[in-house]
Amino acid sequence: MLYHLLVPLIEDISILNLFRYITFRTAGAAATALLICIIFGPVFIRLLRRLQIGESIRVEGPESHQAKAGTPTMGGVIILAGIIVPTLLWADLTNFYVHMVLMVTAWLGALGFLDDYLKSVLKKREGLVARGKLVGQIALGLVFAWALTYMGPGEVYDGTTAIPFFKNYVLNLGLVYMPWIVVVLTASSNAVNLTDGLDGLAIGLCGLCFLAFGGLVYVTGRLDYSHYLQIQYLPGAGELSIFCGAAIGSALGFLWFNAPPASVFMGDTGSLALGGALGAIAVLIKKELLLVVVGGVFVVTALSVIIQVLSYRLRGGKRVFKMAPLHHHFELSGWAETKVVVRYWIIGAMCALLTLATLKLR
């Protein structure tokens, strides 16, 4: 909004030239998001407490977590406000990439909100059944894939994706390109959702992922940098930096309240939206395979659940881990919750740095 209102006035007010620069608007979006979360966070948390919208802790979970029962949840609403409002305020609203990532974020945020509402307000323990949630994710993936294929700029989304660590090779997915997009969005949203089990864990990791992707989308949208780094140039993709900046600011603002001991949980409203947004950005800049690197902690977490379920079913009830997801295994092994969270953040930071390093290690 500010971009469209102020850029036309540049000839009369030269200082407004700042609004032409993506870096300035990204910083503005990050600061705005942080302020939204810090200012409105306490108000929303008090509202959740007044409405008695609290987290129900599953009996099968670690015993130490039972003390968290009743902690306000659905805090993902704060995160979504901190991402969507600054993006609308600072980004070029005619940009195709911005439209796509906002659609994914809002769609999955609404899906997660429905799940949280059923669990926390209507007291349906299972919330939205897994089948219903999956249908919503697949439907989004199909709409997103169709929009890229038939409405995307030029012939960019031709069924290919970049291969990390290789300069001149791409993976041609051909007929499975659209199903591939569905899998990426579904897997990324669910992986973040599974990781959201300890205070501050998922939101801290998401902030690191958006930081790495912010750098990637910026260089992808600049002809000079993309040519120097020998990566595919996507005109307009740099506007995604504003979204990433808003996501980073929102993550920091929410972490203010979600740091151990958490005053509020993000719930599925936040985790599904954040995971889906990461997947959407990866697809939009044709770096889907890098999700495995930047979101390494999320991948390992999801794999630990899959391994545990398969082991239990195929080996007559035997488990590989003391409890899945993996962070609960470490808790039951004697690690303090804060130690697990901080060590996961450290690994997440290393994954983010490795992701940025792939731009040169090729």
Secondary structure, DSSP 8 states (H G I E B T S, - for coil): -HHHHHGGGTTT-GGGGGGG-HHHHHHHHHHHHHHHHHHHHHHHHHHHHHTT-B----TTS-GGGGGGTT-B--THHHHHHHHHHHHHHHS-TT-HHHHHHHHHHHHHHHHHHHHHIIIIIS--TT-S-HHHHHHHHHHHHHHHHHHHHHHSSTT--SSEEE-TT-SS-EEE-GGGHHHHHHHHHHHHHHHHHHHTTSTTHHHHHHHHHHHHHHHHHHHHT-HHHHHHHT----TTGGGHHHHHHHHHHHHHHHHHHHSSS-S---HHHHHHHHHHHHHHHHHHTT-GGGHHHHTHHHHHHHHHHHHHHHHHHHTTT--SSSSSSHHHHHHHTT--HHHHHHHHHHHHHHHHHHHHHTTT--
